Amino acid sequence: MHKILQEKSIVGLLLVYFLLIGLGALKYPEGSRLFPTVISIPAVFLCGMLLYGSLRKKETAPHRERETETTGPEDKKRRAMAFLVAPVYFIAVGLIGYVAGTALLLFFVPWTLGYRNWHKLVLIIAGFLFFIWLLFEVFLLTPLPPGLLFGK
């Protein structure tokens, strides 16, 4: 019960934090308020949804803590992924650019960890990358790194 209350408190604090960022951005000059507003609106929406869902959810079974035994082959694979993903992603973004490197990362990490619904995965990746491209290239007028292979 204590952990659930702690999670609700954290989500509530994040909701207030992002609300303050969004409201504080109204005082900024015209060109400076876009980024905080673009970040705060979806964050407030998501925090609100999480808080609303957690307040409506009725606990029917006692909360069980997950065992922390980490000796199986799946846990070794996950630890290896955690150590290898960041440097491989860093190199991939440098070589093939942000969009292609991120697409590969967002496809192969869930696939390696056992997620097999590749249709849904491709749609989520395409939507996410479109949002990032739209945010940086169109709204913020900041180019995404093209990489060495695709660079100009």
N, CA, C and O atoms as a GROMACS GRO file, in nm:
protein
  608
    1MET      N    1   0.082  -0.119   0.000
    1MET     CA    2   0.000   0.000   0.000
    1MET      C    3   0.086   0.125   0.000
    1MET      O    4   0.054   0.225  -0.064
    2HIS      N    5   0.198   0.118   0.074
    2HIS     CA    6   0.287   0.233   0.082
    2HIS      C    7   0.348   0.266  -0.054
    2HIS      O    8   0.364   0.383  -0.089
    3LYS      N    9   0.382   0.161  -0.131
    3LYS     CA   10   0.442   0.181  -0.263
    3LYS      C   11   0.342   0.246  -0.359
    3LYS      O   12   0.381   0.332  -0.439
    4ILE      N   13   0.216   0.206  -0.353
    4ILE     CA   14   0.113   0.263  -0.440
    4ILE      C   15   0.094   0.411  -0.408
    4ILE      O   16   0.083   0.493  -0.499
    5LEU      N   17   0.090   0.444  -0.279
    5LEU     CA   18   0.076   0.584  -0.238
    5LEU      C   19   0.197   0.665  -0.284
    5LEU      O   20   0.182   0.780  -0.326
    6GLN      N   21   0.314   0.606  -0.276
    6GLN     CA   22   0.436   0.674  -0.322
    6GLN      C   23   0.431   0.698  -0.473
    6GLN      O   24   0.470   0.806  -0.518
    7GLU      N   25   0.384   0.602  -0.551
    7GLU     CA   26   0.372   0.619  -0.695
    7GLU      C   27   0.272   0.729  -0.730
    7GLU      O   28   0.298   0.809  -0.820
    8LYS      N   29   0.159   0.734  -0.661
    8LYS     CA   30   0.060   0.839  -0.684
    8LYS      C   31   0.117   0.975  -0.650
    8LYS      O   32   0.090   1.074  -0.719
    9SER      N   33   0.196   0.981  -0.544
    9SER     CA   34   0.257   1.108  -0.504
    9SER      C   35   0.355   1.157  -0.609
    9SER      O   36   0.358   1.276  -0.641
   10ILE      N   37   0.434   1.067  -0.663
   10ILE     CA   38   0.532   1.104  -0.766
   10ILE      C   39   0.461   1.153  -0.891
   10ILE      O   40   0.501   1.255  -0.949
   11VAL      N   41   0.356   1.083  -0.934
   11VAL     CA   42   0.282   1.125  -1.052
   11VAL      C   43   0.215   1.260  -1.026
   11VAL      O   44   0.213   1.345  -1.115
   12GLY      N   45   0.161   1.280  -0.907
   12GLY     CA   46   0.101   1.408  -0.872
   12GLY      C   47   0.202   1.522  -0.874
   12GLY      O   48   0.172   1.631  -0.922
   13LEU      N   49   0.320   1.496  -0.822
   13LEU     CA   50   0.425   1.599  -0.824
   13LEU      C   51   0.469   1.630  -0.966
   13LEU      O   52   0.493   1.746  -1.000
   14LEU      N   53   0.480   1.528  -1.050
   14LEU     CA   54   0.515   1.551  -1.190
   14LEU      C   55   0.407   1.631  -1.261
   14LEU      O   56   0.438   1.718  -1.343
   15LEU      N   57   0.282   1.603  -1.230
   15LEU     CA   58   0.172   1.678  -1.289
   15LEU      C   59   0.182   1.826  -1.253
   15LEU      O   60   0.169   1.913  -1.339
   16VAL      N   61   0.206   1.856  -1.126
   16VAL     CA   62   0.222   1.995  -1.083
   16VAL      C   63   0.344   2.058  -1.149
   16VAL      O   64   0.338   2.173  -1.193
   17TYR      N   65   0.454   1.984  -1.157
   17TYR     CA   66   0.577   2.034  -1.218
   17TYR      C   67   0.554   2.075  -1.364
   17TYR      O   68   0.593   2.184  -1.405
   18PHE      N   69   0.491   1.986  -1.441
   18PHE     CA   70   0.468   2.018  -1.582
   18PHE      C   71   0.363   2.126  -1.602
   18PHE      O   72   0.369   2.203  -1.698
   19LEU      N   73   0.266   2.134  -1.511
   19LEU     CA   74   0.171   2.245  -1.516
   19LEU      C   75   0.243   2.378  -1.495
   19LEU      O   76   0.217   2.476  -1.565
   20LEU      N   77   0.334   2.381  -1.398
   20LEU     CA   78   0.410   2.503  -1.373
   20LEU      C   79   0.499   2.540  -1.491
   20LEU      O   80   0.515   2.658  -1.522
   21ILE      N   81   0.558   2.441  -1.556
   21ILE     CA   82   0.640   2.468  -1.674
   21ILE      C   83   0.553   2.529  -1.784
   21ILE      O   84   0.591   2.628  -1.846
   22GLY      N   85   0.437   2.469  -1.809
   22GLY     CA   86   0.347   2.519  -1.913
   22GLY      C   87   0.296   2.659  -1.883
   22GLY      O   88   0.292   2.744  -1.972
   23LEU      N   89   0.259   2.683  -1.759
   23LEU     CA   90   0.209   2.815  -1.723
   23LEU      C   91   0.321   2.919  -1.720
   23LEU      O   92   0.300   3.034  -1.757
   24GLY      N   93   0.440   2.877  -1.678
   24GLY     CA   94   0.554   2.968  -1.678
   24GLY      C   95   0.597   3.006  -1.818
   24GLY      O   96   0.651   3.114  -1.840
   25ALA      N   97   0.574   2.917  -1.913
   25ALA     CA   98   0.612   2.945  -2.052
   25ALA      C   99   0.529   3.058  -2.113
   25ALA      O  100   0.571   3.120  -2.210
   26LEU      N  101   0.413   3.084  -2.056
   26LEU     CA  102   0.329   3.192  -2.109
   26LEU      C  103   0.395   3.329  -2.092
   26LEU      O  104   0.363   3.423  -2.165
   27LYS      N  105   0.487   3.340  -1.996
   27LYS     CA  106   0.557   3.467  -1.974
   27LYS      C  107   0.674   3.488  -2.068
   27LYS      O  108   0.724   3.600  -2.082
   28TYR      N  109   0.717   3.382  -2.135
   28TYR     CA  110   0.834   3.390  -2.222
   28TYR      C  111   0.801   3.466  -2.350
   28TYR      O  112   0.684   3.478  -2.387
   29PRO      N  113   0.904   3.519  -2.417
   29PRO     CA  114   0.880   3.582  -2.548
   29PRO      C  115   0.827   3.479  -2.648
   29PRO      O  116   0.839   3.359  -2.628
   30GLU      N  117   0.769   3.528  -2.755
   30GLU     CA  118   0.701   3.444  -2.855
   30GLU      C  119   0.786   3.326  -2.902
   30GLU      O  120   0.737   3.213  -2.904
   31GLY      N  121   0.910   3.348  -2.938
   31GLY     CA  122   0.994   3.241  -2.992
   31GLY      C  123   1.041   3.143  -2.888
   31GLY      O  124   1.077   3.030  -2.922
   32SER      N  125   1.044   3.181  -2.762
   32SER     CA  126   1.098   3.096  -2.656
   32SER      C  127   0.994   3.008  -2.590
   32SER      O  128   1.031   2.916  -2.516
   33ARG      N  129   0.868   3.030  -2.612
   33ARG     CA  130   0.768   2.955  -2.538
   33ARG      C  131   0.724   2.826  -2.608
   33ARG      O  132   0.653   2.746  -2.548
   34LEU      N  133   0.764   2.804  -2.732
   34LEU     CA  134   0.717   2.688  -2.804
   34LEU      C  135   0.764   2.557  -2.742
   34LEU      O  136   0.683   2.467  -2.718
   35PHE      N  137   0.893   2.544  -2.715
   35PHE     CA  138   0.946   2.416  -2.665
   35PHE      C  139   0.888   2.379  -2.529
   35PHE      O  140   0.842   2.266  -2.514
   36PRO      N  141   0.887   2.468  -2.428
   36PRO     CA  142   0.825   2.427  -2.301
   36PRO      C  143   0.677   2.393  -2.315
   36PRO      O  144   0.626   2.305  -2.245
   37THR      N  145   0.608   2.460  -2.404
   37THR     CA  146   0.466   2.432  -2.423
   37THR      C  147   0.448   2.295  -2.488
   37THR      O  148   0.361   2.217  -2.447
   38VAL      N  149   0.529   2.266  -2.590
   38VAL     CA  150   0.519   2.137  -2.659
   38VAL      C  151   0.552   2.022  -2.565
   38VAL      O  152   0.495   1.914  -2.578
   39ILE      N  153   0.642   2.043  -2.471
   39ILE     CA  154   0.678   1.938  -2.376
   39ILE      C  155   0.573   1.927  -2.265
   39ILE      O  156   0.537   1.816  -2.225
   40SER      N  157   0.525   2.039  -2.216
   40SER     CA  158   0.438   2.035  -2.098
   40SER      C  159   0.297   1.986  -2.129
   40SER      O  160   0.237   1.918  -2.045
   41ILE      N  161   0.242   2.017  -2.244
   41ILE     CA  162   0.103   1.977  -2.272
   41ILE      C  163   0.087   1.824  -2.275
   41ILE      O  164  -0.001   1.773  -2.206
   42PRO      N  165   0.169   1.749  -2.352
   42PRO     CA  166   0.152   1.603  -2.346
   42PRO      C  167   0.189   1.545  -2.210
   42PRO      O  168   0.129   1.447  -2.166
   43ALA      N  169   0.287   1.605  -2.141
   43ALA     CA  170   0.326   1.554  -2.010
   43ALA      C  171   0.214   1.572  -1.908
   43ALA      O  172   0.188   1.482  -1.829
   44VAL      N  173   0.148   1.686  -1.910
   44VAL     CA  174   0.035   1.709  -1.820
   44VAL      C  175  -0.077   1.611  -1.852
   44VAL      O  176  -0.139   1.555  -1.762
   45PHE      N  177  -0.103   1.591  -1.980
   45PHE     CA  178  -0.208   1.497  -2.022
   45PHE      C  179  -0.177   1.356  -1.973
   45PHE      O  180  -0.264   1.289  -1.917
   46LEU      N  181  -0.053   1.309  -1.995
   46LEU     CA  182  -0.017   1.173  -1.954
   46LEU      C  183  -0.017   1.156  -1.802
   46LEU      O  184  -0.064   1.055  -1.751
   47CYS      N  185   0.036   1.256  -1.730
   47CYS     CA  186   0.035   1.248  -1.584
   47CYS      C  187  -0.109   1.249  -1.532
   47CYS      O  188  -0.141   1.176  -1.438
   48GLY      N  189  -0.194   1.330  -1.592
   48GLY     CA  190  -0.334   1.332  -1.552
   48GLY      C  191  -0.402   1.199  -1.576
   48GLY      O  192  -0.480   1.152  -1.493
   49MET      N  193  -0.372   1.137  -1.690
   49MET     CA  194  -0.430   1.005  -1.719
   49MET      C  195  -0.382   0.901  -1.619
   49MET      O  196  -0.460   0.819  -1.570
   50LEU      N  197  -0.252   0.902  -1.587
   50LEU     CA  198  -0.198   0.807  -1.490
   50LEU      C  199  -0.260   0.827  -1.352
   50LEU      O  200  -0.298   0.730  -1.286
   51LEU      N  201  -0.270   0.952  -1.310
   51LEU     CA  202  -0.326   0.980  -1.179
   51LEU      C  203  -0.474   0.942  -1.173
   51LEU      O  204  -0.518   0.882  -1.075
   52TYR      N  205  -0.548   0.976  -1.275
   52TYR     CA  206  -0.690   0.941  -1.280
   52TYR      C  207  -0.709   0.790  -1.278
   52TYR      O  208  -0.794   0.738  -1.205
   53GLY      N  209  -0.631   0.719  -1.359
   53GLY     CA  210  -0.641   0.574  -1.362
   53GLY      C  211  -0.604   0.509  -1.230
   53GLY      O  212  -0.667   0.412  -1.188
   54SER      N  213  -0.502   0.562  -1.163
   54SER     CA  214  -0.461   0.502  -1.036
   54SER      C  215  -0.560   0.534  -0.924
   54SER      O  216  -0.573   0.456  -0.830
   55LEU      N  217  -0.629   0.647  -0.933
   55LEU     CA  218  -0.728   0.680  -0.832
   55LEU      C  219  -0.856   0.598  -0.850
   55LEU      O  220  -0.925   0.567  -0.753
   56ARG      N  221  -0.888   0.561  -0.975
   56ARG     CA  222  -1.009   0.483  -1.003
   56ARG      C  223  -0.988   0.334  -0.979
   56ARG      O  224  -1.083   0.261  -0.952
   57LYS      N  225  -0.863   0.289  -0.990
   57LYS     CA  226  -0.836   0.146  -0.980
   57LYS      C  227  -0.857   0.098  -0.836
   57LYS      O  228  -0.807   0.156  -0.740
   58LYS      N  229  -0.932  -0.007  -0.826
   58LYS     CA  230  -0.955  -0.070  -0.696
   58LYS      C  231  -0.858  -0.185  -0.682
   58LYS      O  232  -0.844  -0.267  -0.772
   59GLU      N  233  -0.793  -0.191  -0.570
   59GLU     CA  234  -0.700  -0.299  -0.541
   59GLU      C  235  -0.780  -0.421  -0.498
   59GLU      O  236  -0.843  -0.419  -0.393
   60THR      N  237  -0.778  -0.528  -0.578
   60THR     CA  238  -0.854  -0.647  -0.546
   60THR      C  239  -0.768  -0.754  -0.480
   60THR      O  240  -0.819  -0.836  -0.404
   61ALA      N  241  -0.642  -0.754  -0.508
   61ALA     CA  242  -0.552  -0.852  -0.449
   61ALA      C  243  -0.439  -0.778  -0.380
   61ALA      O  244  -0.404  -0.667  -0.420
   62PRO      N  245  -0.383  -0.838  -0.278
   62PRO     CA  246  -0.271  -0.772  -0.213
   62PRO      C  247  -0.154  -0.755  -0.309
   62PRO      O  248  -0.128  -0.841  -0.393
   63HIS      N  249  -0.087  -0.643  -0.295
   63HIS     CA  250   0.026  -0.611  -0.384
   63HIS      C  251   0.144  -0.701  -0.349
   63HIS      O  252   0.186  -0.709  -0.234
   64ARG      N  253   0.194  -0.768  -0.450
   64ARG     CA  254   0.309  -0.857  -0.428
   64ARG      C  255   0.433  -0.796  -0.489
   64ARG      O  256   0.431  -0.747  -0.602
   65GLU      N  257   0.538  -0.800  -0.415
   65GLU     CA  258   0.666  -0.752  -0.465
   65GLU      C  259   0.726  -0.856  -0.558
   65GLU      O  260   0.716  -0.976  -0.532
   66ARG      N  261   0.788  -0.811  -0.664
   66ARG     CA  262   0.854  -0.902  -0.757
   66ARG      C  263   0.982  -0.953  -0.694
   66ARG      O  264   1.056  -0.879  -0.629
   67GLU      N  265   1.006  -1.080  -0.713
   67GLU     CA  266   1.130  -1.136  -0.661
   67GLU      C  267   1.248  -1.073  -0.733
   67GLU      O  268   1.240  -1.043  -0.852
   68THR      N  269   1.356  -1.054  -0.662
   68THR     CA  270   1.472  -0.987  -0.719
   68THR      C  271   1.581  -1.084  -0.760
   68THR      O  272   1.696  -1.044  -0.779
   69GLU      N  273   1.548  -1.210  -0.773
   69GLU     CA  274   1.644  -1.309  -0.817
   69GLU      C  275   1.682  -1.281  -0.962
   69GLU      O  276   1.596  -1.278  -1.050
   70THR      N  277   1.811  -1.261  -0.989
   70THR     CA  278   1.856  -1.225  -1.124
   70THR      C  279   1.969  -1.316  -1.168
   70THR      O  280   2.081  -1.272  -1.192
   71THR      N  281   1.938  -1.445  -1.180
   71THR     CA  282   2.043  -1.537  -1.220
   71THR      C  283   2.011  -1.612  -1.348
   71THR      O  284   2.097  -1.683  -1.400
   72GLY      N  285   1.890  -1.598  -1.400
   72GLY     CA  286   1.849  -1.673  -1.519
   72GLY      C  287   1.911  -1.618  -1.646
   72GLY      O  288   1.967  -1.508  -1.646
   73PRO      N  289   1.901  -1.693  -1.756
   73PRO     CA  290   1.957  -1.648  -1.884
   73PRO      C  291   1.888  -1.522  -1.937
   73PRO      O  292   1.952  -1.441  -2.003
   74GLU      N  293   1.758  -1.506  -1.909
   74GLU     CA  294   1.688  -1.385  -1.954
   74GLU      C  295   1.745  -1.261  -1.886
   74GLU      O  296   1.759  -1.157  -1.949
   75ASP      N  297   1.778  -1.273  -1.758
   75ASP     CA  298   1.833  -1.159  -1.686
   75ASP      C  299   1.974  -1.125  -1.735
   75ASP      O  300   2.011  -1.007  -1.738
   76LYS      N  301   2.050  -1.225  -1.773
   76LYS     CA  302   2.183  -1.198  -1.828
   76LYS      C  303   2.171  -1.126  -1.961
   76LYS      O  304   2.249  -1.035  -1.991
   77LYS      N  305   2.073  -1.167  -2.043
   77LYS     CA  306   2.051  -1.102  -2.171
   77LYS      C  307   2.010  -0.956  -2.150
   77LYS      O  308   2.056  -0.867  -2.222
   78ARG      N  309   1.925  -0.932  -2.053
   78ARG     CA  310   1.881  -0.795  -2.025
   78ARG      C  311   1.995  -0.708  -1.973
   78ARG      O  312   2.006  -0.591  -2.010
   79ARG      N  313   2.080  -0.764  -1.888
   79ARG     CA  314   2.195  -0.688  -1.840
   79ARG      C  315   2.291  -0.655  -1.954
   79ARG      O  316   2.342  -0.544  -1.963
   80ALA      N  317   2.315  -0.752  -2.041
   80ALA     CA  318   2.403  -0.727  -2.156
   80ALA      C  319   2.343  -0.620  -2.246
   80ALA      O  320   2.415  -0.533  -2.295
   81MET      N  321   2.212  -0.624  -2.268
   81MET     CA  322   2.145  -0.521  -2.349
   81MET      C  323   2.163  -0.384  -2.286
   81MET      O  324   2.190  -0.286  -2.355
   82ALA      N  325   2.148  -0.377  -2.153
   82ALA     CA  326   2.158  -0.248  -2.085
   82ALA      C  327   2.297  -0.187  -2.103
   82ALA      O  328   2.309  -0.065  -2.116
   83PHE      N  329   2.400  -0.268  -2.103
   83PHE     CA  330   2.535  -0.216  -2.118
   83PHE      C  331   2.573  -0.188  -2.263
   83PHE      O  332   2.654  -0.098  -2.289
   84LEU      N  333   2.516  -0.262  -2.356
   84LEU     CA  334   2.556  -0.247  -2.496
   84LEU      C  335   2.472  -0.148  -2.575
   84LEU      O  336   2.520  -0.093  -2.675
   85VAL      N  337   2.349  -0.123  -2.534
   85VAL     CA  338   2.259  -0.039  -2.612
   85VAL      C  339   2.312   0.102  -2.629
   85VAL      O  340   2.314   0.154  -2.740
   86ALA      N  341   2.354   0.166  -2.522
   86ALA     CA  342   2.396   0.307  -2.531
   86ALA      C  343   2.515   0.328  -2.624
   86ALA      O  344   2.508   0.415  -2.710
   87PRO      N  345   2.626   0.251  -2.610
   87PRO     CA  346   2.737   0.275  -2.703
   87PRO      C  347   2.705   0.239  -2.848
   87PRO      O  348   2.749   0.308  -2.940
   88VAL      N  349   2.628   0.133  -2.870
   88VAL     CA  350   2.592   0.095  -3.006
   88VAL      C  351   2.501   0.201  -3.068
   88VAL      O  352   2.517   0.235  -3.185
   89TYR      N  353   2.407   0.253  -2.990
   89TYR     CA  354   2.318   0.357  -3.038
   89TYR      C  355   2.397   0.484  -3.070
   89TYR      O  356   2.373   0.548  -3.173
   90PHE      N  357   2.489   0.520  -2.985
   90PHE     CA  358   2.573   0.638  -3.007
   90PHE      C  359   2.650   0.626  -3.138
   90PHE      O  360   2.656   0.722  -3.216
   91ILE      N  361   2.708   0.510  -3.164
   91ILE     CA  362   2.782   0.488  -3.288
   91ILE      C  363   2.688   0.488  -3.408
   91ILE      O  364   2.720   0.544  -3.513
   92ALA      N  365   2.571   0.426  -3.392
   92ALA     CA  366   2.474   0.420  -3.503
   92ALA      C  367   2.425   0.559  -3.542
   92ALA      O  368   2.413   0.589  -3.660
   93VAL      N  369   2.397   0.644  -3.443
   93VAL     CA  370   2.352   0.780  -3.474
   93VAL      C  371   2.462   0.857  -3.546
   93VAL      O  372   2.434   0.935  -3.637
   94GLY      N  373   2.587   0.835  -3.507
   94GLY     CA  374   2.698   0.901  -3.574
   94GLY      C  375   2.716   0.855  -3.718
   94GLY      O  376   2.753   0.934  -3.805
   95LEU      N  377   2.691   0.727  -3.743
   95LEU     CA  378   2.711   0.672  -3.877
   95LEU      C  379   2.590   0.689  -3.969
   95LEU      O  380   2.604   0.737  -4.081
   96ILE      N  381   2.472   0.650  -3.922
   96ILE     CA  382   2.356   0.650  -4.011
   96ILE      C  383   2.253   0.757  -3.976
   96ILE      O  384   2.150   0.766  -4.043
   97GLY      N  385   2.277   0.836  -3.875
   97GLY     CA  386   2.187   0.946  -3.842
   97GLY      C  387   2.088   0.913  -3.733
   97GLY      O  388   2.070   0.797  -3.695
   98TYR      N  389   2.025   1.018  -3.682
   98TYR     CA  390   1.933   1.003  -3.570
   98TYR      C  391   1.810   0.919  -3.606
   98TYR      O  392   1.775   0.827  -3.532
   99VAL      N  393   1.746   0.948  -3.717
   99VAL     CA  394   1.621   0.880  -3.750
   99VAL      C  395   1.644   0.731  -3.774
   99VAL      O  396   1.573   0.648  -3.716
  100ALA      N  397   1.741   0.696  -3.856
  100ALA     CA  398   1.767   0.554  -3.884
  100ALA      C  399   1.820   0.481  -3.760
  100ALA      O  400   1.779   0.368  -3.733
  101GLY      N  401   1.909   0.545  -3.684
  101GLY     CA  402   1.963   0.483  -3.563
  101GLY      C  403   1.856   0.460  -3.458
  101GLY      O  404   1.853   0.355  -3.394
  102THR      N  405   1.769   0.558  -3.441
  102THR     CA  406   1.662   0.544  -3.344
  102THR      C  407   1.560   0.440  -3.389
  102THR      O  408   1.508   0.365  -3.306
  103ALA      N  409   1.531   0.434  -3.518
  103ALA     CA  410   1.439   0.333  -3.568
  103ALA      C  411   1.494   0.192  -3.541
  103ALA      O  412   1.420   0.104  -3.497
  104LEU      N  413   1.623   0.173  -3.566
  104LEU     CA  414   1.683   0.042  -3.539
  104LEU      C  415   1.680   0.009  -3.390
  104LEU      O  416   1.646  -0.103  -3.352
  105LEU      N  417   1.713   0.106  -3.308
  105LEU     CA  418   1.712   0.085  -3.163
  105LEU      C  419   1.572   0.049  -3.114
  105LEU      O  420   1.553  -0.047  -3.040
  106LEU      N  421   1.473   0.127  -3.157
  106LEU     CA  422   1.337   0.106  -3.110
  106LEU      C  423   1.275  -0.022  -3.165
  106LEU      O  424   1.176  -0.070  -3.110
  107PHE      N  425   1.331  -0.078  -3.270
  107PHE     CA  426   1.281  -0.206  -3.320
  107PHE      C  427   1.353  -0.323  -3.254
  107PHE      O  428   1.289  -0.417  -3.206
  108PHE      N  429   1.487  -0.318  -3.250
  108PHE     CA  430   1.562  -0.436  -3.206
  108PHE      C  431   1.564  -0.458  -3.056
  108PHE      O  432   1.574  -0.572  -3.012
  109VAL      N  433   1.554  -0.353  -2.975
  109VAL     CA  434   1.554  -0.374  -2.830
  109VAL      C  435   1.428  -0.449  -2.786
  109VAL      O  436   1.440  -0.551  -2.718
  110PRO      N  437   1.307  -0.403  -2.822
  110PRO     CA  438   1.190  -0.483  -2.782
  110PRO      C  439   1.189  -0.623  -2.845
  110PRO      O  440   1.148  -0.720  -2.781
  111TRP      N  441   1.235  -0.633  -2.969
  111TRP     CA  442   1.239  -0.762  -3.036
  111TRP      C  443   1.332  -0.858  -2.961
  111TRP      O  444   1.298  -0.975  -2.941
  112THR      N  445   1.447  -0.809  -2.921
  112THR     CA  446   1.543  -0.892  -2.848
  112THR      C  447   1.489  -0.935  -2.712
  112THR      O  448   1.519  -1.044  -2.664
  113LEU      N  449   1.410  -0.848  -2.650
  113LEU     CA  450   1.355  -0.880  -2.518
  113LEU      C  451   1.225  -0.961  -2.526
  113LEU      O  452   1.164  -0.989  -2.423
  114GLY      N  453   1.183  -1.000  -2.647
  114GLY     CA  454   1.072  -1.093  -2.659
  114GLY      C  455   0.943  -1.038  -2.714
  114GLY      O  456   0.846  -1.112  -2.728
  115TYR      N  457   0.937  -0.910  -2.746
  115TYR     CA  458   0.814  -0.853  -2.801
  115TYR      C  459   0.807  -0.889  -2.949
  115TYR      O  460   0.898  -0.855  -3.024
  116ARG      N  461   0.700  -0.957  -2.993
  116ARG     CA  462   0.694  -1.010  -3.129
  116ARG      C  463   0.586  -0.949  -3.217
  116ARG      O  464   0.573  -0.990  -3.333
  117ASN      N  465   0.509  -0.855  -3.170
  117ASN     CA  466   0.406  -0.794  -3.252
  117ASN      C  467   0.470  -0.684  -3.337
  117ASN      O  468   0.461  -0.565  -3.303
  118TRP      N  469   0.535  -0.723  -3.445
  118TRP     CA  470   0.616  -0.628  -3.521
  118TRP      C  471   0.532  -0.526  -3.596
  118TRP      O  472   0.580  -0.416  -3.623
  119HIS      N  473   0.408  -0.559  -3.631
  119HIS     CA  474   0.320  -0.462  -3.698
  119HIS      C  475   0.295  -0.341  -3.608
  119HIS      O  476   0.309  -0.226  -3.649
  120LYS      N  477   0.258  -0.371  -3.485
  120LYS     CA  478   0.232  -0.265  -3.387
  120LYS      C  479   0.360  -0.188  -3.357
  120LYS      O  480   0.359  -0.066  -3.344
  121LEU      N  481   0.470  -0.260  -3.346
  121LEU     CA  482   0.599  -0.198  -3.316
  121LEU      C  483   0.639  -0.100  -3.426
  121LEU      O  484   0.685   0.010  -3.396
  122VAL      N  485   0.623  -0.138  -3.551
  122VAL     CA  486   0.658  -0.051  -3.663
  122VAL      C  487   0.569   0.074  -3.664
  122VAL      O  488   0.618   0.184  -3.691
  123LEU      N  489   0.442   0.058  -3.634
  123LEU     CA  490   0.352   0.174  -3.630
  123LEU      C  491   0.390   0.270  -3.517
  123LEU      O  492   0.390   0.392  -3.536
  124ILE      N  493   0.423   0.217  -3.401
  124ILE     CA  494   0.463   0.301  -3.288
  124ILE      C  495   0.593   0.374  -3.321
  124ILE      O  496   0.605   0.494  -3.293
  125ILE      N  497   0.689   0.304  -3.379
  125ILE     CA  498   0.817   0.366  -3.415
  125ILE      C  499   0.796   0.475  -3.519
  125ILE      O  500   0.853   0.584  -3.506
  126ALA      N  501   0.716   0.449  -3.620
  126ALA     CA  502   0.690   0.549  -3.724
  126ALA      C  503   0.622   0.672  -3.666
  126ALA      O  504   0.658   0.784  -3.700
  127GLY      N  505   0.524   0.652  -3.579
  127GLY     CA  506   0.457   0.765  -3.515
  127GLY      C  507   0.550   0.846  -3.428
  127GLY      O  508   0.547   0.969  -3.431
  128PHE      N  509   0.633   0.778  -3.350
  128PHE     CA  510   0.728   0.847  -3.263
  128PHE      C  511   0.829   0.927  -3.344
  128PHE      O  512   0.855   1.043  -3.314
  129LEU      N  513   0.886   0.865  -3.447
  129LEU     CA  514   0.986   0.935  -3.528
  129LEU      C  515   0.925   1.051  -3.606
  129LEU      O  516   0.990   1.154  -3.625
  130PHE      N  517   0.801   1.034  -3.652
  130PHE     CA  518   0.733   1.145  -3.718
  130PHE      C  519   0.715   1.262  -3.622
  130PHE      O  520   0.738   1.377  -3.658
  131PHE      N  521   0.674   1.232  -3.498
  131PHE     CA  522   0.656   1.337  -3.397
  131PHE      C  523   0.789   1.409  -3.370
  131PHE      O  524   0.792   1.531  -3.363
  132ILE      N  525   0.896   1.333  -3.354
  132ILE     CA  526   1.028   1.394  -3.327
  132ILE      C  527   1.072   1.478  -3.446
  132ILE      O  528   1.120   1.590  -3.428
  133TRP      N  529   1.057   1.425  -3.567
  133TRP     CA  530   1.094   1.502  -3.686
  133TRP      C  531   1.013   1.630  -3.695
  133TRP      O  532   1.069   1.736  -3.720
  134LEU      N  533   0.882   1.621  -3.674
  134LEU     CA  534   0.795   1.738  -3.680
  134LEU      C  535   0.834   1.841  -3.575
  134LEU      O  536   0.840   1.961  -3.604
  135LEU      N  537   0.861   1.795  -3.455
  135LEU     CA  538   0.899   1.885  -3.346
  135LEU      C  539   1.028   1.960  -3.378
  135LEU      O  540   1.032   2.082  -3.368
  136PHE      N  541   1.132   1.887  -3.417
  136PHE     CA  542   1.261   1.951  -3.436
  136PHE      C  543   1.276   2.019  -3.572
  136PHE      O  544   1.317   2.135  -3.579
  137GLU      N  545   1.243   1.949  -3.678
  137GLU     CA  546   1.266   2.003  -3.812
  137GLU      C  547   1.167   2.113  -3.850
  137GLU      O  548   1.205   2.212  -3.914
  138VAL      N  549   1.040   2.098  -3.811
  138VAL     CA  550   0.937   2.192  -3.854
  138VAL      C  551   0.915   2.303  -3.751
  138VAL      O  552   0.921   2.421  -3.786
  139PHE      N  553   0.888   2.265  -3.625
  139PHE     CA  554   0.854   2.366  -3.526
  139PHE      C  555   0.976   2.439  -3.470
  139PHE      O  556   0.976   2.562  -3.460
  140LEU      N  557   1.080   2.365  -3.434
  140LEU     CA  558   1.198   2.426  -3.373
  140LEU      C  559   1.305   2.466  -3.474
  140LEU      O  560   1.402   2.532  -3.440
  141LEU      N  561   1.286   2.426  -3.600
  141LEU     CA  562   1.380   2.456  -3.709
  141LEU      C  563   1.523   2.416  -3.673
  141LEU      O  564   1.619   2.488  -3.700
  142THR      N  565   1.534   2.298  -3.612
  142THR     CA  566   1.664   2.242  -3.573
  142THR      C  567   1.681   2.110  -3.645
  142THR      O  568   1.602   2.018  -3.625
  143PRO      N  569   1.784   2.098  -3.729
  143PRO     CA  570   1.801   1.972  -3.802
  143PRO      C  571   1.845   1.857  -3.711
  143PRO      O  572   1.922   1.877  -3.617
  144LEU      N  573   1.794   1.739  -3.740
  144LEU     CA  574   1.837   1.620  -3.668
  144LEU      C  575   1.968   1.571  -3.729
  144LEU      O  576   1.990   1.590  -3.849
  145PRO      N  577   2.055   1.509  -3.650
  145PRO     CA  578   2.183   1.462  -3.703
  145PRO      C  579   2.165   1.364  -3.818
  145PRO      O  580   2.099   1.261  -3.801
  146PRO      N  581   2.224   1.393  -3.937
  146PRO     CA  582   2.207   1.304  -4.052
  146PRO      C  583   2.302   1.184  -4.051
  146PRO      O  584   2.275   1.085  -4.119
  147GLY      N  585   2.411   1.190  -3.978
  147GLY     CA  586   2.508   1.082  -3.976
  147GLY      C  587   2.611   1.096  -4.089
  147GLY      O  588   2.592   1.176  -4.181
  148LEU      N  589   2.717   1.020  -4.080
  148LEU     CA  590   2.824   1.027  -4.180
  148LEU      C  591   2.782   0.974  -4.315
  148LEU      O  592   2.821   1.030  -4.418
  149LEU      N  593   2.703   0.868  -4.319
  149LEU     CA  594   2.664   0.808  -4.446
  149LEU      C  595   2.563   0.893  -4.523
  149LEU      O  596   2.564   0.894  -4.646
  150PHE      N  597   2.477   0.963  -4.453
  150PHE     CA  598   2.372   1.041  -4.518
  150PHE      C  599   2.395   1.193  -4.508
  150PHE      O  600   2.313   1.272  -4.555
  151GLY      N  601   2.506   1.231  -4.446
  151GLY     CA  602   2.534   1.373  -4.426
  151GLY      C  603   2.562   1.446  -4.556
  151GLY      O  604   2.594   1.386  -4.658
  152LYS      N  605   2.548   1.576  -4.549
  152LYS     CA  606   2.566   1.659  -4.669
  152LYS      C  607   2.707   1.710  -4.676
  152LYS      O  608   2.743   1.781  -4.770
   0.00000   0.00000   0.00000
